[in-house]
Amino acid sequence: DIQMTQSPSTLSASVGDRVTITCRASQSISSWLAWYQQKPGKAPKLLIYKASSLESGVPSRFSGSGSGTEFTLTISSLQSDDFATYYCQQYNSYSHFGPGTKVDIK
Amino acid sequence: EVQLVQSGAEVEKPGESLKISCKGSGYSFASSWIGWVRQMPGKGLEFMGSIYPGDSDIRYSPSFQGQVTISADKSINTAYLQWRSLKASDTAMYYCARGGSYSPWRPLDIWGQGTMVTVSS
């Protein structure tokens, strides 16, 4: 199994901040990584696929980068609507989600 | 509108069987994998497996193989997740979601609203 880790597990930030979340895979997954946003009581929403491709309709303040085993999700200027939990997902071999990063209000 | 609509919340006793559903509309249901994702209370997301409704090709994540059964009826654009004998540890929110056309493990771009399954004596 490919193990996924995320850091930090919780991140406190303010509106307007630049936020970066890191996702690491236990072995190389090339660029087969996606990012999701989940708000309480709601289904996850796809933000990024293939490490850096922005899903249609997702604001451009979200961006993804990385390849191999280390990936980042960046929110360039945090908005009030962005307070949520973020998950990475590898789909190189089967599919596994990371444990999540909760972004809350500082 | 492309959407997946799941069946309603269920409360069952341990040992009972259960089948929940996920109905697609607004796209060619038979031509995209449908994945099932578990989220236990307060926990993260777990990919259970996927089905390609066009030919009912099914792939299970190793952790869920033998624990659940995934099926689909393309004639009514519906996928299913089934348990033969529920355990308390099956208590969770279950999501269906649309994957890609060529692989069972692709990102999930359209999600159902979730079905909460509670197993309690």
HADDOCK unambig.tbl for C-alpha pairs under 7 A between the chains (distance, minus, plus):
assign (segid A and resid 34 and name CA) (segid B and resid 107 and name CA) 6.36 0.50 0.50
assign (segid A and resid 43 and name CA) (segid B and resid 111 and name CA) 6.45 0.50 0.50
assign (segid A and resid 43 and name CA) (segid B and resid 113 and name CA) 5.93 0.50 0.50
assign (segid A and resid 43 and name CA) (segid B and resid 114 and name CA) 6.80 0.50 0.50
assign (segid A and resid 46 and name CA) (segid B and resid 108 and name CA) 6.71 0.50 0.50
assign (segid A and resid 46 and name CA) (segid B and resid 109 and name CA) 5.58 0.50 0.50
assign (segid A and resid 49 and name CA) (segid B and resid 107 and name CA) 6.69 0.50 0.50
assign (segid A and resid 91 and name CA) (segid B and resid 105 and name CA) 5.43 0.50 0.50
assign (segid A and resid 91 and name CA) (segid B and resid 106 and name CA) 5.98 0.50 0.50
assign (segid A and resid 94 and name CA) (segid B and resid 61 and name CA) 6.55 0.50 0.50
assign (segid A and resid 94 and name CA) (segid B and resid 105 and name CA) 5.73 0.50 0.50
assign (segid A and resid 95 and name CA) (segid B and resid 47 and name CA) 6.29 0.50 0.50
assign (segid A and resid 95 and name CA) (segid B and resid 105 and name CA) 5.58 0.50 0.50
assign (segid A and resid 96 and name CA) (segid B and resid 46 and name CA) 6.71 0.50 0.50
assign (segid A and resid 96 and name CA) (segid B and resid 47 and name CA) 6.27 0.50 0.50
assign (segid A and resid 97 and name CA) (segid B and resid 45 and name CA) 6.11 0.50 0.50
assign (segid A and resid 97 and name CA) (segid B and resid 46 and name CA) 6.37 0.50 0.50
assign (segid A and resid 99 and name CA) (segid B and resid 44 and name CA) 5.63 0.50 0.50
assign (segid A and resid 100 and name CA) (segid B and resid 44 and name CA) 6.52 0.50 0.50
